Amino acid sequence: MPFLTERIETPIGPMVLVARDGVILLLEFEDASDRVARQMKARFGDIDLQAASNPFGLSDHIRAYFGGELSAIENLLTDGGGTAFERRVWAELRKIPVGTTVSYGSIARKLGDVQHSRAVGTANGRNPIAIVVPCHRVIGADGSMTGYGGGLKRKEWLLRHEGALLV
């Protein structure tokens, strides 16, 4: 099955979607295109990405989310690759409800060791599937905005969009 890709316009900048067999493999902001290329090459070697319109209907779900239907992305299938630990962190991210935030420490606790907060942060930063695997919902223990691969302005926009930030 080919790797299908589409550029999706969003209110916070264009995104690149890569999917295969109905599964999202990558969803990143277009201005991270170097990162996109590196991630795909590291995971799959030299691949041929085929441009597609709404591959497997996934782009419609992303557009619906940005249009205000926040639950549109909840049940999408994803495969970000990663190590066993990264996959566990990403699975925990998928459990964070829309409109809420959690700290790195709380995720580390759920995984069995609060001392792994920094490792959780690293795994969070390596998440190749923005928004659907909601790494933007993770903040500092003191409630502060922490890094986001798409930039803090986008993180703030996403949290406001989801109702987690009211100001």
The 8 nearest C-alpha neighbors of each residue, nearest first, counted from 0:
[[1, 19, 20, 2, 3, 18, 21, 49],
 [2, 0, 3, 19, 49, 48, 47, 20],
 [1, 3, 19, 48, 18, 49, 17, 4],
 [4, 2, 49, 18, 17, 48, 50, 51],
 [5, 3, 17, 50, 16, 51, 49, 48],
 [4, 6, 16, 51, 50, 15, 7, 52],
 [5, 7, 15, 14, 16, 13, 8, 4],
 [8, 6, 14, 13, 5, 15, 9, 58],
 [7, 9, 13, 12, 14, 6, 10, 62],
 [8, 10, 12, 11, 13, 7, 65, 14],
 [11, 9, 12, 8, 65, 13, 66, 156],
 [12, 10, 9, 153, 13, 156, 8, 157],
 [11, 13, 9, 10, 8, 14, 28, 29],
 [14, 12, 8, 7, 29, 9, 28, 6],
 [13, 15, 28, 29, 7, 27, 6, 8],
 [14, 16, 6, 27, 26, 29, 5, 28],
 [15, 17, 26, 5, 4, 25, 6, 14],
 [18, 16, 4, 25, 24, 3, 23, 26],
 [19, 17, 23, 24, 3, 22, 2, 21],
 [18, 20, 2, 22, 21, 3, 1, 0],
 [19, 21, 22, 0, 18, 55, 1, 2],
 [22, 20, 55, 19, 18, 23, 76, 57],
 [21, 23, 76, 77, 18, 19, 20, 24],
 [24, 22, 18, 77, 25, 17, 78, 76],
 [25, 23, 78, 18, 79, 17, 77, 22],
 [24, 26, 128, 17, 127, 23, 16, 27],
 [27, 25, 128, 16, 129, 15, 127, 17],
 [28, 26, 15, 14, 129, 29, 128, 25],
 [27, 29, 14, 30, 31, 13, 15, 149],
 [28, 30, 14, 31, 32, 13, 15, 27],
 [29, 31, 32, 28, 13, 33, 14, 12],
 [32, 30, 29, 34, 33, 28, 35, 27],
 [31, 33, 35, 29, 34, 30, 36, 28],
 [34, 32, 36, 35, 31, 37, 30, 38],
 [33, 35, 37, 31, 32, 36, 38, 39],
 [36, 34, 32, 38, 33, 37, 39, 31],
 [35, 37, 33, 39, 34, 38, 40, 32],
 [38, 36, 34, 40, 35, 39, 41, 33],
 [39, 37, 41, 35, 40, 36, 34, 42],
 [38, 40, 42, 36, 41, 37, 43, 35],
 [39, 41, 44, 37, 43, 42, 38, 45],
 [42, 40, 38, 39, 44, 43, 37, 36],
 [43, 41, 39, 40, 44, 38, 80, 37],
 [42, 44, 40, 39, 41, 45, 46, 38],
 [45, 43, 40, 41, 46, 42, 39, 38],
 [44, 46, 40, 43, 47, 39, 41, 42],
 [47, 45, 44, 48, 43, 40, 2, 39],
 [46, 48, 49, 2, 45, 1, 3, 50],
 [49, 47, 2, 3, 4, 46, 50, 1],
 [48, 50, 3, 4, 2, 51, 47, 1],
 [51, 49, 4, 5, 3, 48, 52, 6],
 [52, 50, 5, 4, 54, 3, 53, 49],
 [51, 53, 54, 5, 50, 58, 4, 56],
 [52, 54, 58, 56, 57, 51, 55, 59],
 [55, 53, 56, 52, 51, 57, 3, 58],
 [54, 56, 21, 57, 53, 20, 58, 18],
 [57, 55, 53, 54, 59, 58, 60, 21],
 [58, 56, 60, 59, 55, 54, 53, 61],
 [57, 59, 53, 61, 60, 56, 62, 54],
 [58, 60, 62, 57, 61, 56, 63, 53],
 [61, 59, 63, 57, 71, 58, 62, 72],
 [60, 62, 58, 64, 63, 59, 65, 72],
 [61, 63, 59, 65, 64, 60, 66, 58],
 [64, 62, 66, 60, 68, 65, 61, 59],
 [65, 63, 69, 68, 61, 66, 67, 62],
 [64, 66, 62, 67, 63, 61, 9, 68],
 [65, 67, 63, 64, 68, 62, 69, 61],
 [66, 68, 64, 65, 69, 63, 160, 161],
 [69, 67, 64, 63, 70, 71, 66, 65],
 [68, 70, 64, 71, 67, 72, 161, 97],
 [69, 71, 73, 72, 68, 64, 97, 74],
 [72, 70, 60, 69, 64, 68, 73, 63],
 [73, 71, 70, 75, 74, 60, 131, 64],
 [74, 72, 70, 71, 75, 131, 93, 69],
 [75, 73, 72, 76, 71, 70, 131, 77],
 [76, 74, 72, 73, 77, 22, 131, 23],
 [75, 77, 22, 23, 74, 78, 21, 73],
 [78, 76, 23, 22, 24, 79, 75, 128],
 [77, 79, 24, 80, 23, 22, 76, 25],
 [78, 80, 24, 127, 81, 77, 128, 25],
 [79, 81, 78, 82, 42, 86, 24, 85],
 [82, 80, 85, 86, 79, 83, 84, 125],
 [81, 83, 85, 84, 86, 80, 87, 122],
 [82, 84, 86, 85, 87, 81, 88, 80],
 [85, 83, 87, 82, 86, 88, 122, 81],
 [86, 84, 88, 82, 122, 87, 83, 81],
 [85, 87, 89, 83, 84, 88, 90, 81],
 [86, 88, 90, 84, 85, 89, 83, 91],
 [89, 87, 85, 91, 90, 86, 84, 92],
 [90, 88, 92, 86, 91, 87, 85, 93],
 [89, 91, 87, 93, 92, 88, 86, 94],
 [92, 90, 88, 94, 89, 93, 87, 106],
 [91, 93, 89, 94, 90, 95, 133, 132],
 [92, 94, 90, 91, 132, 95, 133, 89],
 [95, 93, 91, 92, 96, 90, 133, 89],
 [96, 94, 92, 93, 97, 99, 91, 100],
 [97, 95, 99, 94, 98, 93, 100, 136],
 [96, 98, 99, 161, 95, 69, 163, 162],
 [99, 97, 163, 162, 161, 96, 158, 100],
 [100, 98, 163, 97, 96, 136, 95, 101],
 [99, 101, 136, 137, 138, 163, 102, 98],
 [100, 102, 137, 138, 136, 105, 103, 99],
 [103, 101, 138, 140, 105, 104, 139, 137],
 [102, 104, 116, 106, 105, 119, 120, 107],
 [105, 103, 116, 107, 102, 106, 113, 108],
 [104, 106, 108, 102, 107, 103, 109, 101],
 [105, 107, 109, 103, 108, 104, 110, 102],
 [106, 108, 113, 104, 110, 116, 105, 115],
 [109, 107, 113, 111, 105, 112, 110, 106],
 [110, 108, 106, 111, 107, 105, 112, 91],
 [111, 109, 107, 108, 112, 106, 87, 88],
 [110, 112, 108, 109, 107, 113, 115, 106],
 [113, 111, 108, 114, 107, 115, 110, 109],
 [112, 114, 108, 107, 115, 104, 116, 111],
 [115, 113, 112, 116, 107, 117, 104, 108],
 [114, 116, 118, 113, 107, 117, 112, 119],
 [117, 115, 104, 119, 103, 107, 118, 114],
 [116, 118, 120, 119, 115, 121, 103, 114],
 [119, 117, 121, 115, 120, 116, 122, 107],
 [120, 118, 116, 122, 117, 121, 123, 103],
 [121, 119, 117, 123, 118, 122, 124, 103],
 [120, 122, 118, 124, 123, 119, 117, 125],
 [123, 121, 125, 85, 119, 124, 120, 118],
 [122, 124, 120, 121, 126, 125, 134, 119],
 [123, 125, 121, 122, 126, 120, 148, 147],
 [126, 124, 122, 123, 127, 121, 85, 81],
 [125, 127, 123, 124, 128, 122, 129, 79],
 [128, 126, 25, 79, 125, 129, 26, 27],
 [129, 127, 26, 25, 126, 132, 131, 27],
 [128, 130, 26, 131, 132, 27, 127, 133],
 [129, 131, 133, 132, 128, 134, 135, 26],
 [132, 130, 133, 129, 72, 128, 73, 93],
 [133, 131, 130, 93, 128, 129, 134, 92],
 [134, 132, 130, 135, 131, 136, 92, 129],
 [133, 135, 136, 137, 123, 132, 92, 129],
 [134, 136, 133, 137, 154, 147, 130, 157],
 [137, 135, 100, 134, 133, 101, 138, 99],
 [138, 136, 101, 102, 135, 100, 134, 103],
 [139, 137, 102, 144, 145, 142, 143, 101],
 [138, 140, 143, 142, 141, 102, 145, 144],
 [141, 139, 102, 142, 138, 104, 103, 143],
 [140, 142, 139, 143, 138, 102, 144, 145],
 [143, 141, 139, 140, 138, 144, 102, 101],
 [144, 142, 139, 141, 138, 145, 140, 102],
 [145, 143, 138, 139, 142, 146, 151, 155],
 [144, 146, 138, 139, 143, 147, 151, 137],
 [147, 145, 151, 148, 144, 150, 124, 138],
 [146, 148, 150, 149, 151, 154, 135, 145],
 [149, 147, 150, 124, 146, 151, 31, 125],
 [148, 150, 147, 153, 28, 151, 154, 31],
 [151, 149, 147, 148, 153, 152, 154, 146],
 [150, 152, 154, 153, 147, 155, 146, 149],
 [153, 151, 155, 154, 150, 156, 149, 157],
 [152, 154, 156, 151, 155, 150, 157, 149],
 [155, 153, 151, 157, 156, 152, 135, 158],
 [154, 156, 152, 158, 153, 157, 151, 159],
 [155, 157, 153, 159, 154, 158, 160, 152],
 [158, 156, 160, 154, 159, 155, 153, 161],
 [157, 159, 163, 161, 155, 160, 156, 164],
 [160, 158, 164, 162, 156, 161, 157, 163],
 [159, 161, 157, 158, 162, 156, 67, 163],
 [162, 160, 98, 158, 159, 163, 97, 157],
 [161, 163, 98, 159, 164, 160, 158, 165],
 [162, 164, 98, 158, 99, 161, 159, 165],
 [165, 163, 159, 162, 158, 166, 155, 161],
 [164, 166, 159, 162, 163, 158, 160, 161],
 [165, 164, 159, 163, 162, 155, 158, 156]]
